[in-house]
Amino acid sequence: MSMATLEARLRQEKVKKFEDFVDRRLKPDLVNAIAQRDNLFQQQKTFLDLKRNIENLEKNGVTSMRSMVNIGSEVYMQAEVPDTRHIFVDIGLGFHVEFTWQEALQFISVREARLARQIHEYTHLIAGIKAQIKMVCEGIRELLQIPAE
């Protein structure tokens, strides 16, 4: 086996290791981080909708209402809320807390700030993972001695 053949083989093994690292570690980490951030965006939208609804109830002075409630499998039934001044808010882990409108708005503002911080952290993490993928791909390009685009 010639020296050039041995070097080419070692180079191919290094390229394979780098490609495996990108495919088995970095890409799944990126997909997971994006999914987590999307989940946070959905929570943020839910709290924004709740805040808007509470503000509309306050503005219009609504103290009772009728609504259609999804009871599962897209089956709805009519519900009557005799007193809207107290609402139950899902605070996580399956727990719901009864709040007045003002307490709910305070809780929502705290939760929105926390969600914004978490979204920022995930955005930073995603950018870091993308940079790592780009750096590894650049290393592969150099190993294969392909000119830069």
Residue, then its C-alpha position, 0 to 999 in steps of 0.5 A: m500500500s502506497m503512502a498516498t493511498l494510506e493518507a487518502r484512507l485516513r482522510q476518508e475515515k476522518v471525514k466519515k467521523f465528522e459526518d457521523f458527528v454531524d448526523r448523529r449528534l448535531k442535527p438531532d440536537l438542532v431538531n430538538a432545540i427548534a422543537q423546544r423553541d416552537n413549543l415555547f412560542q406556542q405557550q407564548k401565543t396561548f398566554l397572549d390570547l388569554k391576556r387579550n381575552i381577560e382585557n376584553l372581559e374587563k373592558n366590556g364589563v362581562t360578568s357572565m357568559r355562554s360558551m361552547v366547550n370542547i369535551g374531547s374528540e372535537v365534541y362540543m357542548q354549551a357551557e354557562v359561566p355565571d361569574t367570570r370575575h374568577i378564572f382558572v389558569d393552567i400554571g403547569l404540571g397539570f395544576h390550575v390556580e383560581f385567579t381574579w382578572q388582575e392576578a391572572l394578568q400579573f401572572i401572565s406578565v411574569r410568565e411572558a417574561r420567562l418565556a421570552r428569556q427561554i426563547h432567547e436562550y433557545t435561539h442562541l443555542i440554535a445559532g450555536i449548533k448551526a455554527q458548529i455544523k458549519m464549522v465541521c462542514e468547513g473542516i470536512r471541506e478542508l480535509l477533502q481539499i475542496p476549494a471554498e465557494 
